[in-house]
Amino acid sequence: MRRLMPLAAVASLLSLAAVPLTATPAAGATGPSVSANALVDSDHGLAFPQNKQNEPSITRDPLTGVLIAGANDEISQPACPGTSTPLASPCPFAPAAPTSAYYVSTNNGQTWAGDYLPGFDTLSPPRTSGGDPSLSYGPRRCASGAFSFSCGVAIYYASLANPVGEFAGEQVTVSRSYDDGRSWADPVYATTTDNKSNFDDHEWIAVDESPTSAHFGRVYVNWAVFCNTCAGNGNVKLYVAHSDDEGRTWSAAVQVSAANNNAAQGFRETGQMTVSSAGTVEVFWTENADSTKHPSLQVAAVSTDGGATFSAPVTVAQVDDYPLTGTPFDVVDLFNRVPGMSARVDCYPHPAADPSSARVYVVWCDFGGGQGVVKGAVSSDGTHWTGLGTIASVSGRNAFFPEASVAPNGTVSLTFNALTRPPASNPWQTGAQVYDNYYAESAAGGGAFGAPLRVSSASSNPDGSGYNNLQEQFLGDYIDIVDGPSSAYLVWTDARSASLCQAVDAYRSAVYGGSTTAVAPNPDSACATSFGNTDTEAAVVNY
């Protein structure tokens, strides 16, 4: 099995030069500037699906400045065997192959090295890492039992754990590192919702980082439990658990959402969580998503007692998501999609806590008015929210996958992708549109975001990406950003090196046309080696 290059080997072999500046303010001007793009992963020259990464997450050790990222990485998957069965996958997943990879940069994001998270075979029963990474940091617990950054920093990595050789559902685990990702403790189950009829998904981790909080050092995880036998996203339930011993043991799960939903009422689209500097735990999601009866709402459940109990959902704002139906891709599945690509996109809420105040910001994409923009809101208690309106938009493009972070001085940083708009006469044209990554920032309070700055030094065509079954494009569900004192660090799924494939496009057209006899090509023989090459790309933006 091919593995990611270990850190020790990469230290002497890997040399990823940062590309030239992609954007810099004009002479005499002030404002953010992009200092570099850098490739994070290690799949250079491999064929699909080993060249496929997505859903990156990133954190930063505030004491050392070391950057630690994670992503779904398929470098361990076997070559595509192909298929002769209509509509079957030519590149099925190997059951025991890991997915959750980590990457470390000790030179401010210029070069990266990493491997897979270890230890999933020590779980009972043994499992393999299943991806959906979420990373954060927190203080170490000292010998006295108290938490303090003077005793060091713990890096936390939340990941799914997939069953191997048995019928079971995915579960959420948390791994921890005390040396900035150079080594990792074995993963620990963080959920008590294991049920073979259900599966855990969409986990997110957050740590109480405020020394003045009553629960300083407490680690929180929230996740969704999906029903294996329910239609669509029916009966999705959201939970939170916490740990007071650096993720070694976890509390019983606390349900923070209702359970019942359906197509008419709308689904529950899972979101993310954060902890304010006051210690308030805030969990966000979209309620009544794509309802035919009710408006879709961004909501938050709030805890002021360290996650023991949560309020009923509080409405943050109404959201207009991208279309769910009425696309050529409905024959395959129903997901919200940005016009011009078949990859799935959801406008669920993404929060960020301000370390300089009790404020929490939340951002999301919104398609109201026919253009995809980024909207936001801010609150100092999680209960009373002030809308910020549209905080970012790019002319001629639709925004998706926004994420936010807040610097120690209160500067609010925003990253998102934006796809060129297709012709009005052909809104679901694919293969011609491209996307780029952008950055915008505001002074404390979030009231005045500057014009978006293009971060990516080359555009990406999503048509070069794909699910392993090839039927649609695939870019994952999120990107990420973390702020330091003087710079923001961004990671996103980048397809600049992904080649389009005529054989795959022909197969997709047949599927969208309703064919029940179309057979997927083997991309390893029918396409260029670079088909499907979605990379984790990183950039540094100086405030």
Stockholm file with secondary structure:
# STOCKHOLM 1.0

chainA/1-543         MRRLMPLAAVASLLSLAAVPLTATPAAGATGPSVSANALVDSDHGLAFPQNKQNEPSITRDPLTGVLIAGANDEISQPACPGTSTPLASPCPFAPAAPTSAYYVSTNNGQTWAGDYLPGFDTLSPPRTSGGDPSLSYGPRRCASGAFSFSCGVAIYYASLANPVGEFAGEQVTVSRSYDDGRSWADPVYATTTDNKSNFDDHEWIAVDESPTSAHFGRVYVNWAVFCNTCAGNGNVKLYVAHSDDEGRTWSAAVQVSAANNNAAQGFRETGQMTVSSAGTVEVFWTENADSTKHPSLQVAAVSTDGGATFSAPVTVAQVDDYPLTGTPFDVVDLFNRVPGMSARVDCYPHPAADPSSARVYVVWCDFGGGQGVVKGAVSSDGTHWTGLGTIASVSGRNAFFPEASVAPNGTVSLTFNALTRPPASNPWQTGAQVYDNYYAESAAGGGAFGAPLRVSSASSNPDGSGYNNLQEQFLGDYIDIVDGPSSAYLVWTDARSASLCQAVDAYRSAVYGGSTTAVAPNPDSACATSFGNTDTEAAVVNY
#=GR chainA/1-543 SS CCCCCCHHHHHHHCCCCCCCCSBCCCTTCCSCEEEEEEECCCCTTCCTTTTCEEEEEEEECTTTCCEEEEEEECTTSCCCCCCCSTTCCSSCCCTTCCCEEEEEESSTTSCCEEEECCCGGGSSSCEEEEEEEEEEEEEEECTTSCEEEEEEEEEEEEEEEEESSSCCCCEEEEEEESSTTSSCCCCEECCSCCCTTEEEEEEEEEECCCTTSTTTTCEEEEEEEEETTSSTTTTCEEEEEEESSTTSSCCCCEECSCCCCBTTTBEEEEEEEEECTTCCEEEEEEEEETCSSSCCEEEEEEESSTTSSCCCCEEEEECCCCCSSSSGGGGTCCCCBCTTCCSBCCCCCEEEECTTSSCEEEEEEECGGGSCEEEEEEESSSSSCEEEEEEECCTTEEEEEEEEEECTTCCEEEEEEEEECCCTTCTTCCSSCCEEEEEEEECTTSCCBCCCEECCSSCBCGGGCCCTTCSSCCCCSCCEEEECSSEEEEEEEECTTCBCCHHHHHHHHHHHTTCSSCCCCCHHHHSCTTBTCCEEEEEEEEC
#=GC SS_cons         CCCCCCHHHHHHHCCCCCCCCSBCCCTTCCSCEEEEEEECCCCTTCCTTTTCEEEEEEEECTTTCCEEEEEEECTTSCCCCCCCSTTCCSSCCCTTCCCEEEEEESSTTSCCEEEECCCGGGSSSCEEEEEEEEEEEEEEECTTSCEEEEEEEEEEEEEEEEESSSCCCCEEEEEEESSTTSSCCCCEECCSCCCTTEEEEEEEEEECCCTTSTTTTCEEEEEEEEETTSSTTTTCEEEEEEESSTTSSCCCCEECSCCCCBTTTBEEEEEEEEECTTCCEEEEEEEEETCSSSCCEEEEEEESSTTSSCCCCEEEEECCCCCSSSSGGGGTCCCCBCTTCCSBCCCCCEEEECTTSSCEEEEEEECGGGSCEEEEEEESSSSSCEEEEEEECCTTEEEEEEEEEECTTCCEEEEEEEEECCCTTCTTCCSSCCEEEEEEEECTTSCCBCCCEECCSSCBCGGGCCCTTCSSCCCCSCCEEEECSSEEEEEEEECTTCBCCHHHHHHHHHHHTTCSSCCCCCHHHHSCTTBTCCEEEEEEEEC
//
